[in-house]
Amino acid sequence: MHTLVIFIALMLIMTVSNAQNVVINEAEYEQEELKSRNEIDPDLSDRDELLERLAKNPIPVNFAEPDQLSAIPWLNDLQIKNLILYRNQFGYILTPYELQLIEGFDRETIESVIPYISFTTDKNKQSITARKFFKEGHEDVLIRPSGVGKPKDSSYFGSSFKLLIKYKYDWQGRVTTGFTFEKDPGETLFKKPLERIPGFDFASVYGMISNTGIVKRLIIGDYHLRFGQGLALWSGYNIGRTIFASGYLRKAPGIVQNSSAIESGFMRGVASTLCFKRFNITGFLSISPWDGRLDTLKRITGFVTDGLHRDSVEWLRRHNTVQTTYGGRIALKHDVSEVGINFVDGFYSNALAASSVAYRRYDLKRTRFGNLSLDHRIVLGRVLLSGEVAASRMGYWALIQNILFQPVYGYSFYFSVRDYSPVYRAPYGNCLGESGLPQNEKGLFAAATMMLSSKVTIRTYADFYHYPWLKYRIDAPSSGYEQQLQLEWKASPYNLLILRIGNKDRPLNLPVDSNILNKVENQHRLNIRLDLKSQIFKQITLQSRLELNRLSKTAGTSTGYLLLQDLAWKDKVEKLSFSARLAYYSSSYDNRFYTYEHDHLFSFTTPMLYGRGIRMYLFGHLRFMKKQSMSFKIGYNKKNIASTDTVTTTEASVANSSTSNSLNPLEFSVQFVFKI
């Protein structure tokens, strides 16, 4: 009770504060949503690198082509078309205030894009020369050690020390190169495991040229491909369902460098997109290693994507399978509209073993795979039509069709229908849906954003889905739904109150220990979150959160709660800043909470909180010598877990004892970024 009184008092104090403007942090929502769907911390490095590159090399709105403007995450095709029509009719756009005159550019969109655009009227484009390349580029070096002081696990080859090193060189956003090296806890760095060469367990390198002559993009090294709606080709990051209008419509950037430390899911080889007037032609070849579980006949029984190689078992499956992939895309563009054909084919170095598990009946059983798809984006007035139809090598289909309608200022409506065959398989598929995979799912998705006034905004979505066939831990065809409603009240420029209500009905097996098919129940989850954000005394930001989860299922009803208080401070010249958190929580594993945390550049932490405990952290950032920076993070998490609470993972169920979850709940990491 005492904690609740303090929490309410802080919220009341914040409502009368007077300082700087507060805005919605869309990144917080994305990270928590991604973590809640796969329980693995997402690595959004390529998104952050894109924003960092755009900040250094803002897009000139007076000369940029539609493809260049489309790189800005918060602009959709309707807004881009209206911007081009406006500058064709009225000439140069000279100030940010003029964006308000363009149809579809509401206050939220303008605030989001301002850091990444320029209003220059100088069209001069420099040619690439060796002198300019080596003299005018920007170099960034990032070093992040963590796990200092943690004891070594005797069963692993290496220490608990973790190390990440990233390097990037950029010249005007047109020539970019970089690498990522990582050592995970338990892996070796200097020792030879199983007589292999010592060094970093994971290394990723790329070199890229953009917007030079007919070459729209050329990359050699590690990369991602993202085309259409993701039915055939979409590797890496994807938010999926979202409550924000900027994320309704899938934006396909094409070829993207891989700059994350996730050790699977990317392509390794060469890819290029060439532009010939209205046609864009893409070709790619990838030969990428995978970790696989092999049976006695060297057939693949499953892939391992955690990237951990700490002991002899994990080292034996390291890169023991190779995936060769090739294909391309031909796209016809007119204005901002586009129609494209995608083709991908490939094979594995090992045969795929057939599974005896019922829900995996339609898994790939052959060494070869392939997909063919047709996608479109067509602008008709205030309506944007998009979608994709795809077929697999075996002739099975998947489709998705979408409509975005923006009738007036501040209002967006989106509707999507999808139908993915239980037998359709795409190794690089990643799309809208409950699972994110274009297989075994039918669904309807609708979303809306309504800016009722300058102070009140409503965001909402509803998704209804059906599984025609069995899924993991769902032993029968089944249906479910998920709904979210978010009300935002900006009481003043300095105070923002957010109420979010989530309602989810999810099918799941009854907890019966059986080797045969189990009965399926629909578990109902209600989530209520109240957030209050405020700026105080210009340098201080406060954020308070009260969150409740309620889960109803056959075995009974359980409730969890979370009380969270954040405090952030930065000096006037933004050389030094701190962020701190204190959170109390009490919930079962089934009622767990996901909480975004401030972290190092290119680090994305979203702890999963369950049991009964406390979570605290302090994050600091120091900028020195103009360009260099250092950041550190100290975290503390102490909890007790009831012996009756069973933690279910994708592999097995593990019962936890009624003890503290860690002998050493203190965490520490530091990161150095050097800019040249």
C-alpha positions as CSV (number, residue, x, y, z in Angstrom):
1,M,0.0,0.0,0.0
2,H,2.8,2.4,0.9
3,T,4.4,1.8,-2.6
4,L,1.1,2.5,-4.3
5,V,0.6,5.8,-2.4
6,I,4.1,7.0,-3.4
7,F,3.4,6.0,-7.0
8,I,0.1,8.0,-7.1
9,A,1.8,11.0,-5.5
10,L,4.5,11.0,-8.2
11,M,1.8,10.9,-10.9
12,L,0.0,13.9,-9.4
13,I,3.3,15.9,-9.1
14,M,4.0,15.2,-12.8
15,T,0.6,16.5,-13.9
16,V,1.5,20.0,-12.7
17,S,5.0,20.1,-14.0
18,N,6.2,22.6,-16.6
19,A,9.2,21.9,-18.9
20,Q,9.9,20.6,-22.4
21,N,7.7,18.8,-24.9
22,V,7.0,15.0,-24.5
23,V,6.3,12.6,-27.3
24,I,5.3,9.0,-27.8
25,N,8.3,6.6,-28.0
26,E,7.3,4.1,-30.7
27,A,10.5,2.1,-30.2
28,E,9.4,1.1,-26.7
29,Y,6.2,-0.4,-28.1
30,E,8.0,-2.3,-30.8
31,Q,10.5,-3.9,-28.6
32,E,7.9,-5.0,-26.0
33,E,5.6,-6.4,-28.7
34,L,8.5,-8.3,-30.4
35,K,9.7,-9.8,-27.1
36,S,6.2,-10.9,-26.1
37,R,5.8,-12.8,-29.3
38,N,9.1,-14.8,-29.3
39,E,10.6,-14.2,-25.8
40,I,14.0,-13.4,-27.4
41,D,15.4,-9.9,-27.2
42,P,15.1,-8.5,-30.7
43,D,18.1,-6.9,-32.4
44,L,17.0,-3.9,-34.3
45,S,20.5,-2.7,-35.2
46,D,19.7,-2.3,-38.9
47,R,16.8,0.0,-38.1
48,D,18.9,2.1,-35.7
49,E,21.8,2.2,-38.2
50,L,19.3,3.4,-40.9
51,L,18.2,6.3,-38.6
52,E,21.7,7.1,-37.7
53,R,22.7,7.2,-41.3
54,L,19.7,9.4,-42.2
55,A,20.6,11.8,-39.3
56,K,24.1,12.2,-40.7
57,N,22.9,12.4,-44.3
58,P,19.4,13.9,-44.3
59,I,17.2,13.2,-47.3
60,P,16.8,16.3,-49.5
61,V,13.0,16.6,-49.8
62,N,13.2,19.0,-52.7
63,F,15.0,16.5,-55.0
64,A,14.6,13.0,-53.5
65,E,13.0,10.2,-55.6
66,P,10.1,8.2,-54.1
67,D,12.4,5.3,-53.2
68,Q,14.7,7.7,-51.2
69,L,11.7,9.2,-49.3
70,S,10.4,5.7,-48.6
71,A,13.5,5.0,-46.5
72,I,12.1,7.2,-43.8
73,P,10.1,4.8,-41.6
74,W,7.2,7.2,-40.8
75,L,6.3,8.1,-44.4
76,N,3.8,6.0,-46.4
77,D,3.2,6.1,-50.1
78,L,0.2,8.4,-49.8
79,Q,2.2,11.0,-48.0
80,I,5.2,10.6,-50.4
81,K,2.9,11.1,-53.4
82,N,1.3,14.2,-51.9
83,L,4.8,15.6,-51.1
84,I,5.9,15.2,-54.7
85,L,2.7,16.7,-56.1
86,Y,3.2,19.7,-53.7
87,R,6.7,20.5,-54.8
88,N,5.8,20.0,-58.5
89,Q,3.1,22.6,-58.1
90,F,4.6,25.1,-55.7
91,G,8.4,24.5,-56.0
92,Y,10.9,24.2,-53.2
93,I,9.8,23.4,-49.7
94,L,11.9,25.8,-47.6
95,T,11.0,25.2,-43.9
96,P,9.5,22.4,-41.7
97,Y,6.4,24.6,-41.2
98,E,5.5,24.2,-44.9
99,L,5.1,20.5,-44.4
100,Q,1.8,21.3,-42.6
101,L,0.4,22.4,-45.9
102,I,0.9,18.9,-47.5
103,E,-2.1,16.6,-47.3
104,G,-1.5,13.6,-45.0
105,F,1.3,15.3,-43.0
106,D,-0.1,15.5,-39.4
107,R,1.8,16.9,-36.4
108,E,3.0,13.4,-35.3
109,T,4.4,12.6,-38.8
110,I,6.2,16.0,-39.1
111,E,7.8,15.7,-35.6
112,S,9.1,12.2,-36.5
113,V,10.6,13.0,-39.9
114,I,12.2,16.4,-39.1
115,P,15.6,15.0,-37.9
116,Y,16.0,12.9,-41.1
117,I,15.3,15.4,-43.9
118,S,16.9,18.6,-45.2
119,F,15.4,21.5,-47.2
120,T,18.5,22.3,-49.3
121,T,18.0,23.8,-52.7
122,D,21.4,22.7,-53.9
123,K,21.1,19.7,-56.2
124,N,24.8,19.2,-56.7
125,K,25.7,15.6,-56.2
126,Q,29.3,14.8,-55.6
127,S,31.0,12.1,-57.6
128,I,32.8,9.3,-55.8
129,T,36.6,9.8,-55.8
130,A,39.3,8.1,-53.7
131,R,40.3,11.4,-52.1
132,K,36.7,12.2,-51.0
133,F,36.1,8.6,-50.0
134,F,39.0,8.5,-47.5
135,K,38.9,12.1,-46.3
136,E,35.2,13.0,-45.9
137,G,33.7,9.7,-44.6
138,H,32.7,9.0,-41.0
139,E,34.0,6.1,-39.0
140,D,32.4,4.6,-35.9
141,V,33.9,2.0,-33.6
142,L,31.8,0.4,-30.9
143,I,33.2,-1.8,-28.1
144,R,31.0,-3.3,-25.5
145,P,32.3,-5.6,-22.7
146,S,29.9,-7.1,-20.2
147,G,29.5,-10.0,-17.8
148,V,32.5,-8.7,-15.7
149,G,32.9,-10.6,-12.4
150,K,30.5,-13.4,-13.2
151,P,31.9,-16.9,-12.4
152,K,32.8,-19.3,-15.2
153,D,30.5,-22.3,-15.7
154,S,32.8,-25.3,-15.5
155,S,30.9,-27.1,-18.3
156,Y,31.7,-24.4,-20.9
157,F,34.9,-23.8,-22.8
158,G,35.1,-20.1,-22.2
159,S,34.5,-17.5,-19.5
160,S,31.3,-15.7,-18.7
161,F,32.7,-12.5,-20.3
162,K,30.8,-11.2,-23.3
163,L,32.3,-8.9,-25.9
164,L,30.8,-7.1,-28.9
165,I,32.9,-5.0,-31.4
166,K,31.2,-3.1,-34.3
167,Y,32.8,-0.9,-36.9
168,K,31.2,1.2,-39.6
169,Y,32.4,3.6,-42.3
170,D,30.0,5.9,-44.1
171,W,30.4,8.4,-46.9
172,Q,27.3,10.5,-47.6
173,G,25.1,7.4,-47.2
174,R,26.3,6.2,-50.6
175,V,29.3,4.1,-49.6
176,T,29.0,2.1,-46.4
177,T,31.1,-0.7,-45.0
178,G,31.2,-2.4,-41.6
179,F,31.7,-5.5,-39.5
180,T,30.4,-7.0,-36.3
181,F,32.4,-9.4,-34.0
182,E,30.8,-11.0,-31.0
183,K,31.8,-13.5,-28.2
184,D,28.9,-14.8,-26.2
185,P,29.2,-15.9,-22.5
186,G,30.7,-19.3,-22.3
187,E,32.4,-19.2,-25.7
188,T,36.2,-19.0,-26.2
189,L,38.2,-16.1,-27.6
190,F,41.8,-17.2,-27.5
191,K,41.5,-20.9,-26.7
192,K,41.1,-23.5,-29.5
193,P,37.9,-25.4,-28.9
194,L,37.9,-28.8,-30.6
195,E,41.1,-27.9,-32.5
196,R,39.4,-25.0,-34.3
197,I,41.0,-21.6,-35.0
198,P,40.7,-19.3,-32.0
199,G,39.0,-15.9,-32.2
200,F,35.5,-14.4,-32.2
201,D,32.8,-17.0,-32.6
202,F,30.7,-14.7,-34.7
203,A,31.9,-12.4,-37.5
204,S,29.7,-10.5,-40.0
205,V,31.1,-8.1,-42.7
206,Y,29.5,-6.1,-45.5
207,G,30.4,-3.4,-48.1
208,M,27.6,-1.4,-49.8
209,I,27.2,1.2,-52.5
210,S,23.9,3.1,-52.9
211,N,22.3,5.5,-55.4
212,T,25.2,5.7,-57.8
213,G,24.4,5.8,-61.5
214,I,22.2,2.8,-62.4
215,V,23.2,1.1,-59.2
216,K,20.5,1.6,-56.7
217,R,22.1,-0.8,-54.3
218,L,25.1,-3.2,-54.4
219,I,26.2,-5.2,-51.4
220,I,28.8,-7.8,-50.8
221,G,28.9,-9.7,-47.5
222,D,26.0,-10.2,-45.1
223,Y,22.6,-8.7,-45.9
224,H,18.9,-9.0,-45.7
225,L,16.3,-9.0,-48.5
226,R,12.8,-7.4,-47.8
227,F,10.3,-7.4,-50.7
228,G,6.6,-7.2,-51.0
229,Q,4.6,-8.2,-47.9
230,G,7.1,-10.9,-46.8
231,L,5.4,-14.0,-48.2
232,A,8.5,-15.0,-50.2
233,L,11.4,-12.8,-49.1
234,W,11.7,-10.9,-45.8
235,S,14.6,-11.7,-43.6
236,G,15.4,-10.0,-40.3
237,Y,13.4,-7.4,-38.3
238,N,9.6,-7.1,-38.7
239,I,7.3,-5.7,-36.1
240,G,4.1,-7.4,-37.5
241,R,1.0,-6.1,-35.8
242,T,1.2,-2.6,-34.4
243,I,-1.0,0.0,-32.9
244,F,0.8,2.9,-34.7
245,A,-0.3,4.1,-38.1
246,S,3.3,4.3,-39.4
247,G,3.6,0.6,-39.0
248,Y,0.3,-0.6,-40.5
249,L,1.7,-0.8,-44.0
250,R,4.6,-3.1,-44.7
251,K,7.4,-1.0,-46.3
252,A,9.9,-3.0,-48.3
253,P,13.3,-1.4,-48.4
254,G,14.8,-4.2,-50.6
255,I,18.5,-4.9,-49.9
256,V,19.6,-4.0,-46.4
257,Q,22.9,-4.6,-44.7
258,N,23.1,-7.0,-41.8
259,S,24.5,-5.1,-38.8
260,S,23.0,-7.1,-35.9
261,A,24.7,-9.7,-33.8
262,I,22.0,-12.3,-34.3
263,E,23.8,-15.3,-35.8
264,S,21.1,-16.7,-38.1
265,G,18.4,-15.5,-40.5
266,F,20.6,-13.3,-42.7
267,M,22.1,-14.0,-46.2
268,R,25.8,-14.1,-47.0
269,G,27.0,-13.4,-50.5
270,V,26.2,-10.7,-53.1
271,A,23.0,-8.8,-54.0
272,S,22.4,-5.9,-56.4
273,T,19.5,-3.7,-57.6
274,L,19.8,-1.9,-60.9
275,C,17.5,0.9,-62.0
276,F,16.5,1.2,-65.7
277,K,14.0,4.1,-66.0
278,R,10.8,2.5,-64.7
279,F,12.3,-0.9,-64.0
280,N,14.2,-2.1,-60.9
281,I,16.0,-5.4,-61.4
282,T,17.4,-7.3,-58.4
283,G,19.6,-10.4,-58.3
284,F,21.2,-12.2,-55.4
285,L,23.2,-15.2,-54.4
286,S,23.7,-16.4,-50.8
287,I,25.7,-19.2,-49.3
288,S,25.1,-19.0,-45.6
289,P,26.0,-21.4,-42.8
290,W,23.5,-22.7,-40.3
291,D,23.6,-24.7,-37.0
292,G,21.6,-27.8,-37.3
293,R,20.6,-30.8,-35.3
294,L,21.5,-33.9,-37.3
295,D,20.5,-37.5,-36.9
296,T,22.8,-40.5,-37.4
297,L,22.2,-40.3,-41.2
298,K,23.3,-36.6,-41.2
299,R,19.8,-35.5,-41.9
300,I,18.5,-32.2,-40.5
301,T,16.0,-32.7,-37.7
302,G,15.9,-29.0,-36.8
303,F,17.8,-25.7,-36.9
304,V,19.3,-24.0,-33.9
305,T,19.2,-20.2,-34.0
306,D,20.6,-19.1,-30.6
307,G,24.2,-18.8,-31.9
308,L,25.7,-20.3,-28.8
309,H,28.8,-22.5,-29.1
310,R,29.9,-23.0,-25.5
311,D,30.6,-26.8,-25.2
312,S,31.4,-29.8,-27.3
313,V,27.8,-30.5,-28.2
314,E,27.1,-27.0,-29.4
315,W,30.4,-26.8,-31.2
316,L,29.7,-30.0,-33.2
317,R,26.5,-28.5,-34.6
318,R,28.2,-25.1,-35.4
319,H,27.8,-24.3,-39.1
320,N,27.3,-28.0,-40.0
321,T,24.7,-27.1,-42.6
322,V,24.9,-24.8,-45.5
323,Q,21.9,-23.1,-47.2
324,T,22.4,-21.9,-50.8
325,T,19.8,-19.4,-52.0
326,Y,19.5,-17.4,-55.2
327,G,16.9,-15.5,-57.1
328,G,15.7,-12.0,-58.0
329,R,13.0,-9.5,-58.5
330,I,11.7,-7.4,-61.4
331,A,9.6,-4.4,-60.4
332,L,7.8,-1.9,-62.6
333,K,7.3,1.6,-61.0
334,H,5.0,4.4,-61.9
335,D,5.1,7.5,-59.7
336,V,5.0,5.9,-56.2
337,S,3.0,2.8,-57.3
338,E,4.9,-0.4,-57.9
339,V,4.3,-4.0,-59.1
340,G,6.9,-6.7,-58.7
341,I,7.7,-10.3,-59.3
342,N,9.9,-12.2,-56.8
343,F,11.7,-15.5,-57.3
344,V,13.7,-17.4,-54.8
345,D,15.2,-20.9,-55.1
346,G,17.7,-22.8,-53.0
347,F,18.8,-26.0,-51.3
348,Y,20.4,-27.3,-48.1
349,S,23.7,-29.2,-48.0
350,N,22.0,-31.9,-45.9
351,A,18.7,-33.7,-46.5
352,L,15.7,-32.8,-44.2
353,A,14.5,-35.6,-42.0
354,A,10.7,-36.2,-41.8
355,S,9.2,-35.5,-38.4
356,S,6.8,-37.9,-36.6
357,V,5.2,-35.0,-34.7
358,A,1.7,-34.3,-35.9
359,Y,1.9,-30.5,-36.1
360,R,5.1,-30.8,-38.2
361,R,3.4,-32.9,-40.9
362,Y,3.8,-30.3,-43.6
363,D,7.4,-29.2,-42.9
364,L,9.9,-29.2,-45.8
365,K,11.0,-32.7,-46.5
366,R,13.2,-32.1,-49.6
367,T,16.6,-30.6,-49.9
368,R,15.3,-28.0,-52.3
369,F,12.9,-25.1,-51.7
370,G,11.5,-22.3,-53.8
371,N,8.9,-19.5,-53.9
372,L,7.4,-17.3,-56.5
373,S,5.3,-14.2,-55.7
374,L,3.6,-11.2,-57.2
375,D,3.2,-8.0,-55.0
376,H,1.8,-4.6,-55.6
377,R,1.5,-1.1,-54.1
378,I,-1.0,1.2,-55.9
379,V,-2.0,4.7,-54.9
380,L,-5.6,5.8,-55.8
381,G,-6.3,9.2,-54.4
382,R,-6.5,8.8,-50.6
383,V,-6.4,5.0,-50.8
384,L,-3.3,2.8,-50.9
385,L,-3.8,-0.8,-52.1
386,S,-1.1,-3.3,-51.4
387,G,-0.7,-7.1,-51.2
388,E,1.1,-10.2,-52.4
389,V,0.2,-13.6,-53.8
390,A,2.8,-16.4,-53.5
391,A,3.3,-20.0,-54.4
392,S,5.8,-22.6,-53.1
393,R,7.8,-25.1,-55.2
394,M,5.1,-27.7,-54.4
395,G,2.3,-25.5,-55.7
396,Y,0.7,-24.4,-52.4
397,W,-0.5,-20.8,-52.0
398,A,-0.4,-17.8,-49.6
399,L,-1.9,-14.4,-50.0
400,I,-2.4,-11.1,-48.2
401,Q,-4.3,-8.0,-49.4
402,N,-4.4,-4.6,-47.6
403,I,-6.2,-1.3,-47.8
404,L,-5.0,2.0,-46.2
405,F,-7.4,4.9,-46.2
406,Q,-6.5,8.4,-44.9
407,P,-9.7,10.5,-45.4
408,V,-8.8,13.6,-43.5
409,Y,-6.0,15.1,-41.4
410,G,-5.1,12.9,-38.4
411,Y,-7.2,9.9,-39.4
412,S,-5.9,6.6,-40.8
413,F,-7.8,3.3,-41.3
414,Y,-6.3,0.0,-42.3
415,F,-7.8,-3.4,-43.2
416,S,-6.0,-6.6,-44.1
417,V,-7.0,-10.1,-45.0
418,R,-4.7,-13.1,-45.1
419,D,-4.9,-16.7,-46.1
420,Y,-1.8,-18.9,-45.7
421,S,-2.0,-22.6,-46.6
422,P,-1.0,-25.1,-43.9
423,V,1.3,-26.6,-46.6
424,Y,2.9,-23.4,-47.9
425,R,6.6,-23.0,-46.8
426,A,9.0,-20.1,-47.3
427,P,12.3,-20.3,-45.5
428,Y,12.6,-16.5,-45.7
429,G,9.0,-15.7,-45.2
430,N,8.1,-13.1,-42.5
431,C,4.7,-11.4,-42.6
432,L,1.7,-10.1,-40.8
433,G,0.1,-12.7,-38.5
434,E,0.0,-14.3,-35.1
435,S,3.1,-16.3,-35.7
436,G,4.8,-14.1,-38.2
437,L,5.2,-17.0,-40.6
438,P,3.2,-17.3,-43.8
439,Q,1.8,-20.7,-43.1
440,N,-1.2,-22.4,-41.5
441,E,-3.2,-19.2,-40.8
442,K,-6.2,-17.3,-41.9
443,G,-7.0,-13.9,-40.5
444,L,-8.6,-10.4,-40.6
445,F,-6.7,-7.4,-39.2
446,A,-8.2,-3.9,-38.8
447,A,-6.6,-0.8,-37.3
448,A,-7.3,2.9,-36.9
449,T,-5.6,6.0,-35.7
450,M,-7.9,9.0,-34.9
451,M,-6.5,12.4,-33.8
452,L,-9.7,13.7,-32.2
453,S,-8.0,17.0,-31.2
454,S,-4.6,18.4,-30.7
455,K,-4.7,16.8,-27.2
456,V,-6.5,13.5,-27.7
457,T,-5.6,10.6,-29.9
458,I,-7.1,7.1,-30.1
459,R,-5.2,4.2,-31.6
460,T,-6.7,0.7,-31.9
461,Y,-6.4,-2.6,-33.7
462,A,-8.2,-6.0,-33.8
463,D,-6.9,-9.2,-35.2
464,F,-9.0,-12.4,-35.6
465,Y,-7.2,-15.5,-36.8
466,H,-7.8,-19.2,-37.4
467,Y,-5.3,-22.2,-37.6
468,P,-6.6,-24.7,-40.2
469,W,-4.0,-27.3,-39.0
470,L,-2.2,-28.1,-35.7
471,K,0.6,-25.9,-34.3
472,Y,3.2,-26.3,-31.5
473,R,1.3,-26.9,-28.3
474,I,-2.0,-26.6,-30.1
475,D,-3.2,-30.1,-31.0
476,A,-6.3,-29.2,-33.0
477,P,-7.5,-26.6,-35.6
478,S,-8.4,-23.5,-33.6
479,S,-9.1,-19.8,-33.5
480,G,-8.2,-16.8,-31.5
481,Y,-8.1,-13.0,-31.4
482,E,-6.2,-10.0,-30.1
483,Q,-7.4,-6.4,-29.6
484,Q,-5.7,-3.3,-28.3
485,L,-7.1,0.2,-27.6
486,Q,-4.8,3.1,-26.6
487,L,-6.1,6.5,-25.5
488,E,-3.5,9.4,-25.4
489,W,-4.2,12.6,-23.6
490,K,-1.7,15.4,-24.0
491,A,-2.8,17.6,-21.1
492,S,-0.1,20.1,-22.0
493,P,3.1,20.0,-24.1
494,Y,4.9,18.7,-21.0
495,N,2.5,15.9,-19.8
496,L,1.2,12.9,-21.6
497,L,-1.1,10.3,-20.2
498,I,-1.6,7.0,-21.9
499,L,-4.2,4.3,-21.2
500,R,-3.8,1.0,-23.0
501,I,-6.2,-1.9,-22.8
502,G,-5.3,-5.2,-24.4
503,N,-7.6,-8.2,-24.8
504,K,-6.3,-11.5,-26.1
505,D,-7.9,-14.9,-26.6
506,R,-5.3,-17.5,-27.4
507,P,-5.7,-21.3,-28.1
508,L,-3.4,-23.7,-26.2
509,N,-3.3,-27.3,-25.1
510,L,-4.7,-28.2,-21.7
511,P,-1.7,-29.1,-19.4
512,V,-2.1,-32.8,-19.7
513,D,1.0,-35.1,-19.8
514,S,0.1,-37.2,-22.8
515,N,1.8,-38.7,-25.9
516,I,-1.4,-38.4,-27.9
517,L,-3.2,-35.3,-29.1
518,N,-4.4,-33.1,-26.2
519,K,-7.6,-31.1,-25.8
520,V,-7.3,-27.4,-26.6
521,E,-8.6,-24.5,-24.5
522,N,-8.8,-20.8,-25.2
523,Q,-6.9,-18.8,-22.6
524,H,-8.2,-15.2,-22.1
525,R,-5.7,-12.5,-21.1
526,L,-6.6,-8.9,-20.1
527,N,-3.9,-6.3,-19.9
528,I,-4.4,-2.7,-18.5
529,R,-1.6,-0.2,-18.6
530,L,-1.5,3.4,-17.4
531,D,1.5,5.5,-18.3
532,L,2.3,9.1,-17.4
533,K,5.2,10.9,-19.0
534,S,6.4,14.3,-18.0
535,Q,9.2,16.8,-18.5
536,I,10.2,18.7,-15.3
537,F,12.7,21.6,-15.0
538,K,13.8,21.1,-18.7
539,Q,16.5,18.5,-17.9
540,I,14.4,15.9,-16.0
541,T,11.9,13.4,-17.4
542,L,9.7,11.2,-15.3
543,Q,7.7,8.2,-16.4
544,S,5.3,6.2,-14.1
545,R,3.6,3.0,-15.0
546,L,0.9,0.9,-13.4
547,E,0.1,-2.3,-15.2
548,L,-2.2,-5.2,-14.5
549,N,-2.5,-8.7,-16.2
550,R,-5.4,-11.0,-15.7
551,L,-5.3,-14.6,-17.2
552,S,-8.4,-16.8,-17.2
553,K,-8.1,-20.5,-18.2
554,T,-9.6,-23.9,-17.2
555,A,-7.2,-24.3,-14.3
556,G,-8.3,-20.9,-12.8
557,T,-7.7,-17.2,-12.9
558,S,-4.5,-15.4,-11.9
559,T,-3.5,-11.8,-11.6
560,G,-0.2,-10.0,-11.8
561,Y,0.8,-6.4,-11.2
562,L,3.7,-4.1,-12.1
563,L,4.6,-0.7,-10.5
564,L,7.4,1.1,-12.4
565,Q,9.1,4.5,-12.0
566,D,11.6,5.9,-14.4
567,L,13.8,9.0,-13.9
568,A,16.0,10.5,-16.6
569,W,18.3,13.6,-16.5
570,K,20.5,15.3,-19.0
571,D,22.6,18.4,-18.9
572,K,21.9,21.5,-21.0
573,V,24.4,20.7,-23.7
574,E,23.5,16.9,-23.7
575,K,27.1,15.7,-22.9
576,L,26.0,13.8,-19.8
577,S,22.8,11.9,-19.2
578,F,21.4,9.3,-16.7
579,S,18.3,7.0,-16.7
580,A,17.2,5.1,-13.7
581,R,14.4,2.7,-12.9
582,L,12.7,1.1,-9.9
583,A,10.1,-1.6,-10.5
584,Y,8.1,-3.9,-8.3
585,Y,6.3,-6.8,-9.8
586,S,4.3,-9.9,-8.7
587,S,3.0,-12.3,-11.3
588,S,3.1,-15.9,-12.4
589,Y,5.1,-16.9,-15.6
590,D,1.8,-16.9,-17.5
591,N,1.1,-13.4,-16.4
592,R,4.7,-12.1,-17.1
593,F,5.4,-8.5,-18.1
594,Y,7.7,-7.1,-20.8
595,T,9.5,-3.8,-20.0
596,Y,11.5,-1.7,-22.4
597,E,14.8,-0.4,-20.9
598,H,17.2,2.3,-22.0
599,D,20.4,0.7,-23.1
600,H,23.6,1.1,-25.1
601,L,23.6,2.0,-28.8
602,F,22.6,-1.1,-30.8
603,S,21.7,-3.0,-27.6
604,F,18.0,-3.9,-27.0
605,T,16.9,-5.1,-23.6
606,T,13.4,-6.0,-22.7
607,P,13.4,-8.0,-19.5
608,M,10.6,-10.6,-18.9
609,L,9.4,-10.1,-15.3
610,Y,7.6,-12.8,-13.4
611,G,7.6,-14.2,-9.9
612,R,7.8,-11.7,-7.0
613,G,10.6,-9.3,-7.1
614,I,12.3,-6.0,-7.8
615,R,14.1,-4.7,-10.9
616,M,16.4,-1.7,-10.8
617,Y,18.9,-0.3,-13.3
618,L,21.0,2.8,-13.8
619,F,22.2,3.8,-17.3
620,G,24.6,6.6,-18.0
621,H,25.9,8.2,-21.2
622,L,28.9,10.5,-21.4
623,R,30.0,12.4,-24.6
624,F,33.6,13.7,-24.6
625,M,36.1,15.1,-27.0
626,K,33.2,16.3,-29.2
627,K,32.6,12.9,-31.0
628,Q,33.6,10.1,-28.5
629,S,31.2,8.6,-26.0
630,M,31.0,6.1,-23.2
631,S,28.0,4.5,-21.7
632,F,27.5,2.1,-18.8
633,K,24.6,0.1,-17.3
634,I,24.2,-1.4,-13.8
635,G,21.2,-3.6,-13.3
636,Y,19.8,-5.5,-10.4
637,N,17.0,-8.1,-10.5
638,K,16.0,-10.1,-7.5
639,K,13.0,-12.3,-7.4
640,N,11.4,-15.4,-5.9
641,I,9.5,-17.9,-8.0
642,A,6.9,-20.2,-6.5
643,S,7.5,-23.9,-6.9
644,T,4.1,-24.3,-8.6
645,D,5.0,-21.9,-11.4
646,T,6.1,-23.8,-14.5
647,V,8.2,-21.9,-17.1
648,T,7.3,-23.1,-20.6
649,T,9.8,-22.6,-23.4
650,T,9.8,-23.6,-27.0
651,E,11.8,-26.7,-26.1
652,A,10.6,-28.0,-22.7
653,S,9.0,-27.2,-19.4
654,V,11.2,-26.5,-16.4
655,A,9.9,-26.2,-12.9
656,N,11.6,-23.6,-10.8
657,S,12.3,-24.0,-7.1
658,S,11.2,-21.4,-4.6
659,T,14.5,-19.6,-4.4
660,S,16.1,-16.5,-5.7
661,N,16.7,-16.8,-9.5
662,S,20.4,-16.0,-9.4
663,L,23.3,-16.1,-7.0
664,N,24.6,-12.9,-8.4
665,P,21.6,-10.6,-9.4
666,L,23.9,-7.7,-10.2
667,E,24.7,-6.9,-13.9
668,F,27.2,-4.6,-15.4
669,S,28.2,-3.6,-18.9
670,V,30.1,-0.7,-20.5
671,Q,30.3,0.5,-24.1
672,F,32.7,2.8,-25.9
673,V,31.9,4.5,-29.2
674,F,34.7,6.2,-31.1
675,K,33.9,8.4,-34.1
676,I,36.6,9.5,-36.5
